[in-house]
Amino acid sequence: MTNTFKARSFLALATLSLGLALCTCAAAAPLPRCSSGLTPTHAVAPVLPPRQHNEFTGEAKVALVISRDGSVQSPEIVSSEWHPIGRSPAKPIGYHEAILAAVSQWQFPPMKHACRHQFPIEFELEEPGKAKT
């Protein structure tokens, strides 16, 4: 291998590495917050697993990204507070999973750009297995 070939290979590799680093930094930039008052055009209510003594009221705060087409990306529970009803255990079983499964199916109006949003989902039990949100 000649020194010229080695220098060109190193320069090409360095340029590629710098380009990848710049892309990674640009992709990691935080998304802007969505406008306030944003409501889904299609919402699915969480369906709780049927379990005896698993009834709670409370609230979960959900953070998510709304993509340009209005679909939900990366939903996560950032906090929650639950109050047992009757003989329920200390922690609800399946509530977080049911919330995330439902929210991931929501649809919002198309956006100019992707944005991040956070909102509460409140639970008041009406009938077994279904949550009032």
Secondary structure as GFF3:
##gff-version 3
##sequence-region A 1 133
A	DSSP	alpha_helix	3	27	.	.	.	ID=ss1
A	DSSP	beta_strand	56	66	.	.	.	ID=ss2
A	DSSP	beta_strand	72	84	.	.	.	ID=ss3
A	DSSP	alpha_helix	95	103	.	.	.	ID=ss4
A	DSSP	beta_strand	115	127	.	.	.	ID=ss5
A	DSSP	beta_strand	130	132	.	.	.	ID=ss6
###
